[in-house]
């Protein structure tokens, strides 16, 4: 199938000298992307199976520079960036078919997937540069704030898988010789017979309780986080042949917050022999703040002789986490559940080509009360324990075969920390001639 991408971009820039000591810089960038088709092999089967990518990016920056004196320069910066990548499955009604052995091309494999982000980043920074005698000082502070919204739902139309496990025949199938007949309830021998008898092995879908957003808003959540940093650096010309640079940077970033309490995850509760794992709703905090974000650095440049220079340097740099990874404490259980069901002997899965509704059982806290008694997530106390086992049992009671299937959960360890990179180098520069 055709894969078409249309991108429209423009950029505006303004440099303005207000006075001999004041300068202003403004910039605005826009980038609109429509396409491409992210699964062309599926769209070749049916155009409605395609998933289209779309993004709307905006970036604006303002820098004001004030030259107080030849020795003192101040710079103030404001920035804004917006990115809105959306992956939109065109078919929102038809169930998907997958084949575990890979012998056949899936049909509508995305099964209505809903994924997208509307990310907003605000930035403010103030720096100062000051020279005095043999010292060149630099210092600054910066604040960054993310204000994001996301949707995330896998297979909300429902995805049937053929093969990958045993399914059982709903009808009698006679072989040509009569020696290999398949009776009602017998195990089916391969993926093809499972498909032809509409007997899938498993069924999975994403579903939200009725008080939460549905359809294209499945898994709707808000994401908040901030980062703060400050630095100081001095380049000291100790002698005409020796330059020493040293500095320190400190970085701290806050844990992710969900403004409506839709953050959850597994956590260990209790202590000693009584420690156990629990599923907590309105998780606060999602993980601990890492306060150890010190990043020292130092460097030496020594001109040993007229043609020889020795340099050495070392630094520790704080690496903030990939924000997408920590987002998995949102758009998850019990606000959005990914259910899995498997066929059993005498308990076939009811195959339906069109997505239907799935009635979830009520959600209870471990104290026996309804988890969302008022229908508002903000009324749930922080770190309320969800009775996950009761939910799994209630779910099994209304599904074929009444088999309990564990609910897949996502979480972030409470001791999740930043990364760090240490870099150290030394070397000589030797002039061999003019």
Protein Blocks (a to p, Z undefined) as FASTA:
>chain_A
ZZddddddddddddddfblmbccdddddddddedjdfblmlmmmpmklpccddddddddd
ddddddfbfkbccdddddddddddddddfblmbccdddfklpaccehklnopacdddddd
ddddddddddehjbccddddddddddddddddehklopadeehiacddfbdcddfkopac
ccehiacfbfklmmmnopafbdcdddddfkbcehjlgoiacdddddddddddddddfblm
bccddddddddddddddfkopaccdddedehjlbccdddehiacfbdcdfklcccddddd
ddfblmbccddddddddddddfklmmmmgoiafkbccddddddehiacdddfbdcddddd
ddddfkopafblnopaklpcghiacdfklmmmmmmmmgghiiacddddddddfklccddd
ddddddddddfbZZ
